[in-house]
């Protein structure tokens, strides 16, 4: 078992995403420290992929900047190793199947355990394809996170039954990005999940303000924010550390107030 | 192992959001592929609308000039819209219509698949949006105009290298945001299952016809079938009914661009390694960390960093061979076929012709080569003229 459960232990979880290496690795390191300090319960670290088909323009551009800045899988592992000396917040990688496969799936997943990564989110690995990664995830105590979408309908129970760590509920159709409204019936998805597993679930895609975060965390066990943070980094670049800290603090406090 | 495997290749590496859509597509396809009414309607479209069967033409002058094997040209360039792409599109559009979809989306490289999709959408009264790399909208401006003329919207894709792979990514993104009324009319034998199988089945009409036509003309099977390969739809179509005939050599011609020892290449099997991308496991042009390589070819239709999973499998088991043809060889072949036979081939198809020009002289006069001329070259004339240093206005 990984440490992901700790993020959901006492209260609703506030979960953040950033693409590692945007605008550069040193700034990323400071941003991640700021996010942990500001009260995030779980940190998703994106390893940039050249062609991220599940991402909207904000995260797509962020991962492109990270790649242009020379970010590689090995450099991300090195950074996590360094951060783990003093950060206890559970951390998971979010990347695409080819980044893991190309590194050698077993080699990649064993490295995750070695540097202190708790889980792996691969948006292009659905239930049907998870076996080839999950065998190593089990071996090295890294949770392969399952995603559930608004279109999952009859698949929710099947996915929930085998879920590990936490379940990532995709709030809306389409790619990542901020949205003014979320129309999916999260409540009914969550109730099917609860019938089938004790693994916690959190909602992501489209959340940017405290009101949305509270609403989604109330309906589930947590709220995930990516694009809204990445937008601050895109705008402030090397000066993003303080504004990201302030934003995460406000959002985390809102979610923890439930 | 999941569905839709060709050896280790294939599968369904897509976001959960799309899973029910591909499952629904697979179920619909399994139902309609054996439905006599569907097959009758599709055959009528093939014959009456697209102009099938396409001719198998004996290229006498070319055969004599090269001084070796007899060369036959499978004239997919004579199909309506000028390429093999229409075979797959008519099949998928008809299937989408039966599934109750009212909107088609598609990616396109050279523009041939986009034009074919726009054509089928016009014919069947469906809405159509085509994603095309911005770089390709410049290389293939005429096809952009045609798609608009046919009533489609063309979305230039600016991300990444602004070519075919980025158009595929953007079409996949669009599909995840609108599934209910929309069918993604994928243009090649790639992507997640069931696309590689569906597209192959609709393109297999090419080899079915070649087999009948060559048996009628020569009373025997060919010694080699040659086709160009990007994603690989015309090639799998030309190969499929010969896979069981072990004496028929199957040869795919990849785009080497400026050469397979340079970074400016799109020759996947000659330079790539196994990976996962665009919904499938297959060979990919990628760097040591699995980042997809920015591929290059003079041909917008072959300018893709992956290859269909069934080709990857035919390569693994040694049933098909895959050679790399440079821009220069392809342009020479483009000019050669125009001069020798009065047929201007697509620059994609010219890659297959280039290899036949090497192979034919090494064979005997009683041997037979069939080249799949997958498309016509009108769309390429301006670009080839520029390649030769001549600036013409389209």
Interface residues (C-beta under 8 A of the other chain):
Chain A: X49 X50 X51 X53 X54 X56 X60 X64 X67 X72 X73 X74 X96 X97 X98 X99 X100 X101 X102 X103 X123 X124 X125 X126 X127 X128 X129 X131 X147 X148 X149 X150 X151 X152 X153 X154 X155 X159 X170 X173 X174 X175
Chain B: X1 X2 X3 X11 X12 X13 X14 X15 X16 X17 X18 X19 X20 X21 X159 X160 X165 X166 X169 X172 X173 X176 X177 X178 X179 X274 X275 X276 X277 X278 X279 X281 X284 X286 X288 X289 X290 X291 X292
